[in-house]
Amino acid sequence: MSKIFAVAGVVFMELYRRKDFYVLFILTALITVVLGAVGDQQAVGYLKEICLLLIWVSSLVIAITTAARQIPAERESRTIFPLLAKPVSRAQVLLGKFAGCWLASGVALLVFYIFFGLVAASREHELHLELYAQAVWLHWQALGIVTALTLLGSLVLSAPAPNITIVFIISVGCLYVSRYLHLVAARMTEPGQTITGVIYYTVPQLWFFDQRALVIHNWPAIAWIWVGLATVYGALYSGFFLFAACLIFRRKALN
């Protein structure tokens, strides 16, 4: 575990030495400040929706781009060889990369939500702490799935750019489209119906972790049992993608 945490620490520091996080945070902060300047309550609701959408997009960009360049960058700079000579196993390297990317994404996510929550509370004169805590936690679980999938993609695809593009499209599809696949399948004929149904029950349903509607309308927080079940669901998908990535990485030539 110490070796995994050591690799994770390097990845964590790498993210905050780059400009990605700061650019996205400043952009989100500027739009959120506009939220604080609006007096009309209905307009505040619309701007909360925009800000939360931007937070989701920014967090996906941070998680995907950070994870996608980990293994290719190590191979290109050839720093993977002295790293594995420590000795550190390939599985430990991969798990450390995942832990670092996921933790860094979580810290960035927490900063986004704290800033957004404080500005929203200043306009609404109340802070729904439990609701925000659930939103942040579930959002972070979704980023764990995306991060693991991106690491898997970085071992299958030769360059970060196509991996980033494909994973981002998959993530958006799982967030907005996959929830309707079973309805689409019901109107199709065979074999399309079966294929679409299999896709529906196979892909990770990222919309399970999307609590934006509750935050926008200040609805009551959901029961924590459902948060726990969603956490287990996310852990299973993250574990599956990481297991597949470890199997591929163990057999992959590094030169």
N, C-alpha and C positions, 0 to 999 in steps of 0.2 A: 504493500500500500504506500510505503514511503516513496518508492520509485514512481508510482502513478501520480502521487501528489506533487512530486518534484517536476515532472513533465507538465502537469496541469498548471503549476505556478508560472512556468516559462510562457505557456500559451496565454495565460491571464494577463501577464505583464505586456506581452506583445500587442494585444488588442488595444490597450490604453496608451501605447506608444504611437499607434497609428492615428490617422485623422478621421477615420470613419465614424467613430462614436461621437466625437465632438461636433462634426458637421450635422449629423442626424439629430443630436440633442438640441443644437441651436435652432435648427429648422422647426423641430417640434415645440420648443420653448416659445418661438416667435408666434406661432399659430395659437398656442395656448394662452399667451398674453392677450391676444385679440379676444379670446374667450372672456378674460377678466374685465375687458373694457366694454363688453356688451351689457346693456341694462335689461333688455327685453328677455323674459324668462323662456319663451319659445325659441328665440334665437340662440339662447345659451344651450338648449337641448340639441339643436342642429350642430352647433360648434363642438359640443362634447362628442358627438358622433364622428365629426371630422377628425378631431384630435385623437380619439381612440383608434380610428382607422389608420392614422399616421403612425401611432405607436406600434400597431401590429405590423405595418409595412416595414418600419424602421427596425424592429426587433428581428423580423425574418431576414432582412438584408444583413444585419450584423451576424446572426447565427450562421446563415448559409455561406456568406463570403469568408468568415473566419474559419469555419470548418473545411471549406473547399480547398483552401490553399495550404493546409497543414502538411499533409503527406507529400504533395507535389513540390512544395517549396523545400522540404527536407531532402527530397531526392535530387532536385536540381542543384542545390548548394552542396550536396553530398555530406551534409551534417548528420544524416541518418546512420552512417556507418560508425563514427565514433560514439554516437548515442547508443547503438546496439552493442557496442563493445564494452559497456560499463561494468558488468553486463546487465542489460535490460532486455527483456523478451519483447517480441513484436506485439504481443497482446497487451503488455504493460504500456508500451508506447501508444498504442491505439486508445486504450482506456484513459490514459493520461491526457491525450489530445481531446477526447470527448469531454472529460471532466473539466478541463480548462476552458474549452469553448462554451460549454453549458453554464459554468459558473460565471464567466465573463458576460454572457448574454443575460443571465439572471440579474447581475448587478446593474447592467445598463437598463434592463426592464424596470427594476425597482426605482432607479433614478427618474425614469420617465413617469411612472405612476405617482411617485411622491410629489413631483412638481405639478403634474396635472391635478392630483387630488387637492393640494393646497389651494391652487387657483380656483378650482371648482367650489371648494368649501367657502372661499371668501365671497363668492357670489350667492351661494345657496344657504350660507350661514349654518351649515351642518356637515359633518364628516361621517360618511357611512363606512366605518372602519372595517367591519366584518365583511361587507360586500366587496370592498377594495382588496382585502386580504385574499379572499377567494379568487377574485379576478386575476390577481398577480400570480398566485400559486398555480392555477390551472393554465394560465398563459405560459408559465415557465415549463410546465409538463409538455405542452405542445412544442415548445422550442427544443426540448430534449429529443422528441421524436424526429424533428426536422434535422437537428444536429447529427444524430446517429445515421439518418438516411443520407445526409451529405457526405459524411465520412465514408460510407459504403460506396457512394457514387464516385468519390475521388480515387478509389481503388479500381473501379471498373472503367472509368473514362480517363483518357490520357491527359487532358488539360482541364484547369479549373473553370474556364469560361463556359463550356457546354454543360458541365456539372451544375454550376450555379444557375444557368438558365433552366435546365430540366427540373431541378429540385424546386426552384421557385414556382414554376408552372404547376408541378405536382402539388405543392403546398397550397397554392391558391385554389386549385381544383378540389382538394380535400376539404378546404375551408368553406367554399361556396357552392360547389357543384355536387359533391358526393352524396349529400343528404337527400338529393332528389333522384338518385339513380334507381332506387327500388320502384319509384313511381313511373320512371321511364321504362323500366323492364316490364312492368305490368301491361304496357301497351304494345310491346314488341312481340314478334313471332320467333319461334325457335330457328336457329340456335342463338340468335341475338339476345333473347330473353335470359337464357341461362348464363351466357357470357357476362352480360351486364349485371345480373344478380351476383355472380361470383366476384366481380370487381367491387360491387357495393359492400359485400361482407368481408372482403380481403383488405382493401385500402384503409389506412388509419383515418378515422372520422375526426378531423381536427376541429370541427365545429362543436364537438362535445366540450371543448375547452374555451369556447368563445362566450364570455359573459358581458359583452358590450351592451346588449339590450338592457340588462338589469342595471348596469351602471348609468346608462343614459337616462333611464326613467326612474332611477332611485327605487327600484322594486326591492322587496325583501330578499335577503340572502337565502340561498338554497340550503337544504339540510346537509350537514357535513358528511353524512354517510355517502351521499352522491359524489361529493368531492373526493372521498377516499376511494370509491369505485373507479372514478375517472383517473385517479392517480395510478391505481393498479393497471388499468387499461393502457395508460401511457407508458408505464414501466415495461409492460410486456412487449409493446411494439419497439421501444428503444432497445430493449435487451435482444430482441430478434435481429434487428438491423446491426447491432454491434457484434452479435455472434456470427452473423454472415460475413461482416467485415473482417473479423479476426480469422475466419477460415480462409478467406481470399488473401489476406495480407500474409498469412503464414506460408502460402505457396507462391507468392508473387516475387519475381526477380526484381531486385532493386537497382541493378545497373542498366 
